[in-house]
Amino acid sequence: MSATLPELCIRFVLEELSNDTRSKHTCILINRHWCMASIHEIWKHPLYYCQELEQKDRYIQFIDTYIKCLSPQIRESLGLESNTKTTFDYTTFSQWICPNGLRSCVKLWLDEKIKQEPDKYSNLLKTENKTIFMIGKALCEHLIINSKKLIGVQLNQNEINIFELPQAEKVLSKVTHFITRFSCEPSRIGKLPNVLSLATEISKNIQVLNITCFNAEKENDISIRKLSQLIRNQKRLKEFTLTYWNPGFMNLWTSVLQQYNTLTTIILETIIFNESNPFLLHELGIFKNLQVLTIENCKNFIFSIKKIDISNSFRKLKKFTVVMSQPFPRYFIMVILQQSNENLRKVEVIDMDIKEDVLPYCIKHFTRLLNFSCSINIENFNLLLSLLKVSTNLETLYINELEDYLIEEDEDLILFDFLCSLGENFPKSLYYFTFDLDWEFNNDSFSKFLKICKEKGINFKTLIFAQSGFFNDLYLYELLKFYGDRKLDELVLHDMNNFSKECLKEVKKQVGIVKFAKGYPEKFNLSINFEEDN
């Protein structure tokens, strides 16, 4: 039956497996019908796929396959073996081009080849850097010419300038996603300004722009000027993300403000705004179509409702996130909640200074929330319970600890009441629950909490207890009584140290995906710095 499923159904299956690359890979092996559909999915962004699998060998296999997609003539001109070929030209499936990522993978591949077959590849040692550059450039050119669905570009410093390659103007003028990560240090900026100049002329249809900048010290840095021009030239920019930006922000922000008619998403992360010239939060009110607003770990703000007419501002906002360890204007949050109460479905406010204002307001105005995240402590969790009572459509709940709180000797009783109260007030719609607190509770309390949830008909799909390092076999077996038999799609635990092999084997058999917050091997770091090419 699965062999004859319509392609649309297979696509839905693959979408459900979007975060499970290993399972997507097994779909290739079912039959040719599934293979063709799965190949497109896996090879649309192979660098991301390799990163998910966390292995150096995957990067090497990926680039080996890409090199075999080059014509025999090109491979021969590069001094590579030219008599091998692949089943597909996998570059035609690619939706992203990442010049520096390709180049780094080529270096890994070539180093491995020299190590395994020194006699065959020793002639490339003297010109290794040039060879790496030429292979990387050939792959980029091949991608641009052959890719049928290229949507995104990711740029770093010391790049191969893909915008000057054959057919670049025709193909790259259609990209809708643009990511750039770079350092403003003079020794590392490399060719990026020149690349951005051409990008500004060619790519004018960017919808998603993601910028990460390190070590910006000058407000008028050349890269800042080039990026400002790139933003101004866009016709339909919808999503803008900025991370690690300090000096020069206002120059860039002036260009962003010109996109007030088209922007629907603004994300600002880890930015220290100038103390003498803080970020003017009220300027966000000019973006009439804003649907997503996220401000995380930034510093130095000011908000004045008198500076701008916000009567029609934030009306379309669906998701609002503030994660802050520094003081943040409370009144701005209240204005956001008031203006967006018709459409707002996801609220994430993690700031110890504003909980007492935000939670009561949410209880009063937001009964249609789908997602909610907040910090709490024992003293104010009753406010959270009140919110849960009215949030009958809530699907996702994330809670963490507001501040260090010393629990007295009646710890078990307090936490028993806390867990059971949560279960008693959970809406039936809840399926994703994160308990990101390190408060310890006993197995009996946990069992009663699970029983309450099960009897209410709550069908959890994801449970996260990443801070609960006290969990042992008893907790997991108790969990399986209520949510075993593949009812859970995902379970996240602190680490595997407290569990027996038999218990973990049983859990992995009865739960879709089991992850551990601690003890994971670090992902292989692909970042390789290249010297400036002559």
C-alpha positions in Angstrom: 0.0 0.0 0.0 2.8 2.4 0.9 4.4 1.8 -2.5 1.5 3.4 -4.3 0.7 6.4 -2.1 0.2 9.6 -4.1 3.2 11.9 -4.2 1.2 14.5 -2.1 0.7 12.0 0.7 4.4 11.1 0.7 5.2 14.8 0.9 3.0 15.1 4.0 4.8 12.2 5.5 8.2 13.8 4.9 7.0 17.1 6.3 6.1 15.2 9.5 9.7 13.9 9.5 11.1 17.3 9.0 13.1 17.1 12.3 14.1 13.5 11.8 16.7 13.2 9.1 17.6 9.6 9.8 14.0 8.5 9.2 13.8 10.6 6.0 16.9 8.7 4.8 15.3 5.3 5.4 12.4 6.4 3.1 14.8 6.3 0.2 15.1 2.6 0.6 11.4 1.7 0.3 11.2 1.8 -3.5 11.9 4.0 -6.4 8.6 5.9 -5.9 9.5 6.9 -2.3 13.2 7.4 -3.3 12.5 10.1 -5.8 10.3 12.0 -3.4 12.8 11.6 -0.5 15.9 12.5 -2.5 14.4 15.9 -3.3 13.8 16.5 0.4 17.2 15.4 1.8 19.3 17.1 -0.9 17.5 20.4 -0.8 19.9 21.6 1.9 22.6 18.8 2.3 24.8 20.9 4.6 22.0 21.2 7.1 21.4 17.4 6.8 25.1 16.7 7.5 25.1 19.1 10.5 22.1 17.3 12.0 23.9 14.0 11.8 26.9 15.6 13.6 29.6 13.5 11.9 32.6 14.6 10.0 32.3 11.6 7.6 28.9 12.9 6.4 30.5 16.2 5.2 33.1 14.2 3.3 30.5 11.9 1.7 28.4 14.9 0.8 31.2 16.7 -1.0 32.4 13.5 -2.6 28.9 13.1 -4.2 28.8 16.7 -5.3 32.2 16.4 -7.0 31.0 13.4 -8.9 28.2 15.5 -10.2 30.7 17.7 -12.1 31.3 16.8 -15.7 34.4 14.6 -16.4 36.0 17.5 -18.3 35.8 19.8 -15.3 37.0 17.2 -12.9 39.9 16.4 -15.2 40.9 20.1 -15.4 41.0 20.1 -11.6 43.2 17.1 -11.4 40.5 14.8 -10.0 39.3 11.4 -11.0 36.9 11.7 -13.9 35.5 8.3 -14.7 32.9 8.0 -11.9 29.3 9.2 -11.9 26.3 9.3 -9.6 22.7 8.0 -10.1 21.4 11.6 -10.0 22.8 15.0 -10.4 22.1 15.9 -6.8 23.0 19.5 -7.3 19.7 20.0 -9.2 17.8 19.4 -5.9 19.6 22.0 -3.9 17.6 25.0 -2.7 20.6 26.7 -0.9 24.0 27.8 -2.0 26.6 28.3 0.8 30.0 29.1 -0.8 32.0 29.0 2.4 30.4 25.8 3.6 31.1 24.1 0.3 34.7 25.3 0.5 35.2 24.1 4.0 33.7 20.7 3.1 36.1 20.5 0.1 39.0 21.0 2.5 37.9 18.2 4.7 37.4 16.0 1.6 40.8 16.8 0.1 42.6 16.3 3.4 41.0 12.9 3.8 41.9 11.9 0.2 45.5 13.0 0.7 45.6 11.0 3.9 44.1 7.8 2.4 45.8 8.0 -1.1 48.9 10.1 -0.7 50.5 8.9 -4.0 47.4 9.8 -6.0 46.8 13.2 -4.5 50.3 14.3 -3.4 50.6 16.5 -6.4 47.9 18.7 -5.0 49.7 19.4 -1.7 51.7 22.3 -3.1 48.7 24.1 -4.4 46.2 22.8 -1.8 44.6 26.2 -1.1 44.3 27.1 -4.7 42.8 23.6 -5.5 40.3 24.0 -2.7 39.2 27.4 -4.0 38.9 26.1 -7.6 36.9 23.0 -6.7 34.6 25.2 -4.5 34.2 27.7 -7.3 33.4 24.9 -9.8 30.8 23.4 -7.4 29.2 26.8 -6.9 29.1 27.4 -10.7 27.6 24.0 -11.3 24.9 24.6 -8.6 23.9 28.0 -10.0 23.6 26.5 -13.5 21.8 23.3 -12.6 19.8 23.9 -9.5 16.1 24.1 -10.4 14.7 25.5 -7.1 17.4 27.8 -5.6 15.8 29.9 -2.9 18.6 30.8 -0.5 22.1 32.2 -0.2 24.3 32.0 2.9 27.4 34.3 2.8 30.5 34.7 5.1 33.7 36.6 4.7 36.5 35.3 2.4 33.9 34.1 0.0 33.9 32.8 -3.5 32.0 35.6 -5.2 29.0 33.7 -6.6 27.4 36.8 -8.0 30.0 37.1 -10.7 29.7 33.5 -11.9 28.0 32.5 -15.2 24.1 32.8 -15.0 24.4 34.3 -11.5 22.3 37.4 -12.4 19.5 35.3 -13.8 19.4 32.7 -11.0 20.4 34.8 -7.9 17.9 37.5 -8.8 15.2 35.1 -7.7 16.5 34.1 -4.3 14.1 34.9 -1.4 16.3 33.9 1.6 19.6 35.7 2.4 21.8 34.8 5.4 25.1 36.5 6.2 27.4 36.0 9.2 30.6 37.8 9.4 33.2 39.7 11.6 34.0 43.4 11.0 37.6 42.8 12.0 39.7 44.2 9.1 41.8 41.0 9.0 38.7 38.9 8.5 36.3 40.9 6.5 37.8 39.5 3.2 35.7 39.9 0.0 32.4 40.3 1.7 31.9 44.1 0.8 32.5 43.3 -2.9 30.1 40.4 -2.7 27.5 42.5 -1.0 27.9 45.2 -3.7 27.0 42.7 -6.5 24.3 41.1 -4.3 22.6 44.6 -3.9 22.5 45.0 -7.7 21.2 41.5 -8.4 19.1 40.2 -5.5 16.2 42.5 -5.1 13.5 40.0 -4.2 14.7 38.9 -0.8 11.9 38.1 1.6 13.9 36.7 4.5 17.1 38.5 5.6 19.2 37.1 8.5 22.3 39.1 9.6 24.8 38.1 12.3 27.7 40.4 12.9 30.6 40.2 15.3 33.2 42.8 16.4 31.5 45.8 14.9 33.4 48.8 16.2 32.7 51.5 13.7 29.3 53.0 13.0 30.2 53.6 9.3 31.9 50.3 8.6 31.9 49.4 4.9 30.0 46.2 5.4 27.3 48.1 7.3 26.9 50.6 4.4 26.7 47.7 1.9 24.0 45.9 4.0 22.0 49.1 4.4 21.9 49.5 0.7 20.9 45.9 0.2 18.0 46.4 2.6 16.9 49.6 0.9 16.9 47.8 -2.5 14.4 45.1 -1.5 10.9 45.2 -3.0 9.1 42.8 -0.6 11.2 42.1 2.5 9.0 40.2 5.0 11.3 38.8 7.7 14.3 40.6 9.3 16.6 39.1 11.9 19.6 40.8 13.5 22.0 39.3 16.0 25.1 40.5 17.8 25.0 44.1 16.5 26.3 47.1 18.4 27.8 50.2 16.7 26.3 51.0 13.4 22.8 49.7 14.3 21.1 53.0 13.7 22.5 53.2 10.2 21.1 49.8 9.4 17.8 50.4 11.2 17.1 53.5 9.1 17.0 51.2 6.1 14.8 48.7 7.9 12.3 51.5 8.7 11.8 52.1 5.0 10.4 48.5 4.7 7.4 49.4 7.0 4.8 48.3 4.4 6.2 44.8 3.8 7.8 43.6 7.0 5.8 41.0 9.0 8.6 39.6 11.2 11.3 41.4 13.2 13.7 39.6 15.5 16.4 41.3 17.5 18.8 39.2 19.4 21.8 39.9 21.8 22.2 43.5 20.9 23.6 46.2 23.3 22.1 49.4 22.1 24.0 52.6 22.7 23.2 54.0 26.2 23.2 57.6 25.0 21.1 56.6 21.9 18.8 53.7 23.1 16.5 51.7 20.8 13.2 53.5 20.4 10.6 50.8 20.9 7.8 53.1 19.7 9.3 53.1 16.2 8.1 49.5 15.9 4.6 50.9 15.7 5.1 52.0 12.1 5.2 48.4 10.8 1.4 48.0 10.2 1.6 44.4 9.0 3.9 43.1 11.8 2.9 39.5 12.9 6.0 38.3 14.8 8.0 40.4 17.2 10.9 38.9 19.1 13.4 40.8 21.3 15.9 38.6 23.2 18.8 39.4 25.5 19.1 43.0 24.3 19.9 46.1 26.4 19.1 49.8 26.6 15.5 50.7 25.4 13.2 53.7 25.6 9.4 53.8 24.9 7.2 56.9 24.5 3.6 56.5 23.4 3.6 60.2 22.6 6.1 59.9 19.9 4.0 58.0 17.4 0.3 57.2 16.7 -0.1 53.6 17.6 -3.9 53.4 17.2 -3.4 51.0 14.3 -0.1 49.4 15.4 0.4 45.8 16.4 -3.2 44.9 15.4 -2.0 41.9 13.3 0.6 40.6 15.8 0.3 36.8 16.3 3.5 36.0 18.2 5.2 38.2 20.8 8.5 37.2 22.6 10.5 39.1 25.2 13.4 37.3 26.8 15.4 39.7 29.0 17.7 39.8 31.9 17.9 43.6 31.9 15.2 46.1 32.7 12.6 46.4 30.0 9.8 49.0 29.6 6.7 47.4 31.1 4.3 49.8 29.4 5.5 48.7 26.0 4.5 45.1 26.8 1.1 46.2 28.0 0.5 48.3 24.8 1.5 45.3 22.7 -0.9 43.0 24.5 -3.7 45.5 24.4 -3.3 46.3 20.7 -2.9 42.7 19.5 -5.5 40.9 21.7 -7.6 39.9 18.6 -4.9 38.0 16.8 -2.2 37.2 19.4 -1.8 33.4 19.8 1.7 33.0 21.2 3.2 34.9 24.1 6.6 34.3 25.5 7.6 36.7 28.3 10.6 35.8 30.4 11.6 38.7 32.6 11.4 38.7 36.3 10.4 42.3 36.5 7.2 42.1 34.5 5.4 38.8 35.4 3.1 40.4 37.9 1.7 42.7 35.2 1.7 40.3 32.2 0.0 37.2 33.7 -3.1 39.0 35.0 -3.5 40.8 31.8 -3.2 37.6 29.8 -5.8 36.0 32.1 -8.2 38.8 31.4 -7.7 39.2 27.6 -6.2 36.2 26.0 -8.4 33.1 26.1 -7.4 31.9 22.6 -3.7 31.5 23.2 -2.1 28.5 21.5 1.4 28.9 22.9 2.6 30.4 26.2 6.0 30.5 27.8 6.9 32.2 31.1 9.1 32.1 34.2 7.4 31.4 37.6 8.2 30.7 41.2 6.3 29.0 44.0 4.8 32.3 45.1 3.1 33.3 41.9 2.3 30.0 40.1 -1.4 30.4 41.0 -1.4 33.2 38.3 -0.3 30.6 35.8 -3.0 28.2 37.0 -5.6 30.9 36.5 -4.3 31.5 32.9 -4.5 27.7 32.2 -8.2 27.7 33.3 -9.2 30.1 30.6 -6.8 29.0 27.9 -9.0 26.2 26.5 -7.1 26.1 23.2 -3.6 26.0 24.6 -1.3 23.6 22.8 2.2 24.4 24.0 3.3 25.4 27.5 6.9 26.2 28.6 7.7 27.1 32.2 11.0 27.8 33.8 12.1 29.2 37.1 11.7 33.0 37.7 14.5 33.2 40.3 16.2 31.1 42.9 13.7 30.1 45.4 14.5 28.3 48.7 11.9 25.5 49.3 11.5 24.6 52.9 11.1 21.2 54.5 7.6 20.7 53.1 9.2 20.5 49.7 7.5 17.3 48.6 4.1 18.6 49.6 4.6 21.9 47.8 5.8 20.2 44.6 3.1 17.5 44.8 0.5 20.3 44.9 2.2 22.1 42.2 2.3 19.2 39.8 -1.2 18.0 40.5 -2.5 21.5 40.2 -0.9 21.8 36.8 -2.5 18.6 35.6 -5.9 19.6 37.0 -5.8 22.9 35.1 -4.2 21.7 31.9 -6.6 22.1 28.9 -7.3 18.9 27.0 -5.7 20.6 23.9 -2.2 20.6 25.4 0.2 18.4 23.7 3.7 20.0 24.2 4.8 20.6 27.8 8.2 21.8 28.9 9.0 21.6 32.7 12.3 23.6 32.7 12.7 23.8 36.5 15.2 21.9 38.7 12.7 21.4 41.5 12.8 17.9 42.7 9.6 15.8 43.2 9.2 12.1 44.1 7.9 9.3 41.9 4.5 9.2 43.6 3.9 12.8 42.8 4.9 12.3 39.2 2.6 9.2 38.9 -0.4 11.2 40.2 0.3 14.0 37.8 0.5 11.7 34.9 -2.7 9.9 36.0 -4.6 13.2 36.2 -3.5 14.2 32.7 -4.4 10.8 31.2 -7.8 10.7 32.8 -8.5 14.2 31.4 -7.7 12.9 27.9 -4.6 15.0 27.4 -2.6 13.4 24.6 0.9 14.6 25.1 3.2 14.4 22.1 6.3 16.1 23.5 7.4 16.1 27.2 10.6 17.9 28.2 12.1 17.4 31.7 15.6 18.6 30.7 16.4 20.0 34.2 15.1 16.9 36.2 18.5 15.3 36.8 16.9 13.2 39.6 14.9 11.1 37.2 15.7 7.3 37.4 14.2 4.1 36.0 11.2 4.4 38.3 10.1 7.7 36.8 10.5 6.4 33.2 8.6 3.2 33.8 5.8 5.2 35.4 5.8 7.5 32.4 5.5 4.4 30.1 2.4 3.2 32.0 0.5 6.3 30.9 2.2 7.5 27.7 4.1 4.4 26.3 3.1 2.4 23.2 4.4 5.1 20.9 1.9 7.7 22.2 4.8 10.2 22.8 6.6 11.5 19.7 9.5 13.0 21.7 10.9 12.8 25.3 13.7 15.0 26.5 15.6 14.1 29.7 18.5 15.6 31.6 21.1 12.9 30.9 21.3 9.1 30.7 23.5 8.5 33.8 20.7 7.6 36.2 19.1 5.0 33.9 19.8 1.3 33.3 20.5 0.1 29.8 17.4 -2.1 30.0 15.2 0.9 30.9 16.6 3.1 28.2 16.1 0.3 25.6 12.5 0.0 26.6 11.8 3.7 26.5 13.4 4.1 23.1 11.2 1.2 21.9 8.0 2.9 23.2 8.8 6.6 22.5 9.3 8.1 19.1 12.5 10.1 19.8 14.4 10.2 23.1 16.9 13.0 23.6 19.2 14.0 26.5 20.0 17.7 27.3 23.4 16.7 28.8 26.0 14.3 27.6 25.6 14.8 23.9 28.8 14.8 21.8 29.4 18.2 20.3 28.5 18.6 16.7 31.4 18.6 14.3 32.6 22.2 13.8 32.7 22.9 10.0 34.0 26.4 10.5 37.3 26.7 8.7 39.1 30.1 8.3 40.8 30.7 4.9 43.5 33.2 4.2 42.6 35.8 1.7 43.0 34.5 -1.8 45.2 36.3 -4.2 
